[in-house]
Amino acid sequence: MNKYKLFAVVFLFFAAIGFAQSDTSTFKAQFALGVNSPSSSGFVSDFEANSVNFPSINMGLQYIFKPLIGAKVDFGYNRFSNTDNSPEFKMNYTRVNAQLVYNASRIVRFSSNMGVFFHAGPGLTMIKPLGNFGNNDTRFLNAMAGVEFHYGVSDTFSLYLDTSYILGFGKDFNPIINGYGSFNGNLLTVTLGASISLSGCKYCGR
């Protein structure tokens, strides 16, 4: 197991322990599906991805430990592929992030059923090209930030729209051949999802 995989496993283990130790705050599971748009600067010359790609899948566990502040651990899977005027490629972009969550619903309030949450935090990105460039995988740290708009369907269930930007800290490809069909840039995601309360419903998407 390399150091990046070890980091991810240890990170998730301690985060899960932290979630399990709370018995007084809201604990929610989230799942979302949508699209992504990678930055053109993340590819080597002549390679270009579609501006909108499907799918983007996000799954996470969120823990609110104060009325306005919380944290979550989430995993994201994204797939993008080449445009018509680019060499053919496909790649999987996966990430794991630890993020702080701020409940801005008291400041930005549209109705009693609506909630607004900001989230941001560091993580690890893993790139896996497919097909002819399968050996050019890479890993790098990232910083993610986004905003969620929740609509409370019930005390324990809400639907939400999330827009997030993932800033990548990947190094330049060296030698350049290692960058063919791979990616070391930033990613924009827009997803629709559901949030389900697992322990209490005091802050269930409101």
Secondary structure as GFF3:
##gff-version 3
##sequence-region A 1 206
A	DSSP	alpha_helix	3	20	.	.	.	ID=ss1
A	DSSP	beta_strand	26	38	.	.	.	ID=ss2
A	DSSP	three_ten_helix	40	42	.	.	.	ID=ss3
A	DSSP	beta_strand	53	64	.	.	.	ID=ss4
A	DSSP	beta_strand	69	81	.	.	.	ID=ss5
A	DSSP	beta_strand	90	103	.	.	.	ID=ss6
A	DSSP	beta_strand	114	129	.	.	.	ID=ss7
A	DSSP	three_ten_helix	131	133	.	.	.	ID=ss8
A	DSSP	beta_strand	138	152	.	.	.	ID=ss9
A	DSSP	beta_strand	157	168	.	.	.	ID=ss10
A	DSSP	three_ten_helix	176	179	.	.	.	ID=ss11
A	DSSP	beta_strand	187	199	.	.	.	ID=ss12
###
